[in-house]
């Protein structure tokens, strides 16, 4: 009798679908070539050799390509994306801030593994300097800088460049996992208080203690010198009709200054008018009897009784 097990597939065979290898890592400033690659320092992506692309194309991996970087000597890890495959064989180039997180030196070994990460829904950042508060719209600046990143890892300190100045931010929290992908996602961003930030002290005033004492109205000095519109006037024709005499001097006891209106109500406007009786006009009998309207004599150029 023949066993039917010979027709069953081999159960112990495992197909490797994950990329995993080691590289010597260097900072972007060590990348050979005439072109300036400062754009790599502004994001969270690395440069790998062409052999990595050939190996990744043979594996059944998901896109976009995301990788987990591990420094086995310090037990530090982070996540990143890939920018290009133009590095020399056995070498990969990392941003400087990423090498600092991994505690790597130039030429150190780093383990690179392909991973699948969940899409981010929330992240919280803590600026490492109070200078970050000088930015007018920090959320817009961060959103623009995160376009060069592929993923975020809780605990990492990322670096963004704004107005020719480097700002460092620590990733305090990410949801729904500690490592998330931020490619084509709708993520809520929150900020924690910057490291070393102190809130300004507020001096609370006690309501029962006024700042200044209210002065006594009796202590006010009354200016009895110049008073506007108190002089007498003269007519051009020399007549005295309609001229009022100078008003009588005001008694200082009638002047009240500095006394508030205790009957004031909010929303009510009170117009204080002068209730003092105006003096009557004094007409001169002599001027009234001497003046007669239209009583002058006129002269004609033509004599009466002559005909032209």
C-alpha positions, 0 to 999 in steps of 0.5 A: 500500500502506498501512503497518501502523504507523498502527495501532500505539500511540504509543510515545513517549507517557509517562504521568506517575505520580509526584508532583513539585512545589516548596513554600515550607516553614515550621515548624509554629509558623507554622501559622495556626489556634486549634488547637495542632499540637504533635503534628506536632513529635513525628513525621516527617510534614508538612502539605501543601495540598489541591491536592496531594491532588487531584493525588495522587488522579489519579495511580496511586501506592501507599499509604501516601503517602511523599515524598522532600524535597530541598533543592537548594541544600544537596544534603540530602534526607530522607523523610517521610509526610503528616499532613493536606492543610490548608496554604495553597496553595504552602506546606507545614509541616515539623517543626523537626528535619526543617528542621534536617536539610535546612538550610532556613530559614523560607520556603525552597524544598523539592522534594517527590516521591512515592516507594516505600520498602521495609519496614524490618527493622533500624535502629540509633540513636545518642543525641546526649546521655548523658541518654538513658541515664537512661530506664528502658526506652529501646526501649519509649520509642523504639517508642512515639515511632516510631508518629508516623513513616512512614519513616526515612533513614540520617543523619537526626537525629530528635527524640522527646519524653519526659517533657517533654524532647526527645531527639535520635537519629541514624539510623546504619543502616537495612536493607534500604535507606538509606531505609525505611518503618516503617509496620506492620513488624517491625523490630529496633532497636539502640542505639550508645553515646551521643555523648560517653559515657565508660565508668566506669573500673574499678580492678583489684586485684592478687591478690597484694597484699591490701588490709589486712594480717592482724593477729597474734593475739598482739596482741589485747587480752583483756578480763578484766573482765566475764564473763556468768553467773559470779556466785553465786545465793541460794535464796528458802528460805535453803537451800544445797543445789544451789548451785554455787560460782563457777567458777574464773577462766579462765587468759588463756593458755587464751583464743584469739581471732583464730585462724582455723580452718584446717581449715574446709571449704566446706559443713561446719559445725562446732559447738565445744562446751565440753569442760571438766569441770563441777564436782560439786555439793557437798551440805551434810551438816547441811542434809541431816540436818536436813531431813525431808520432810512432817515438820511438824505440822498443826492441825484446827478440830475437836477429837477425841472430839466428835460434832457 
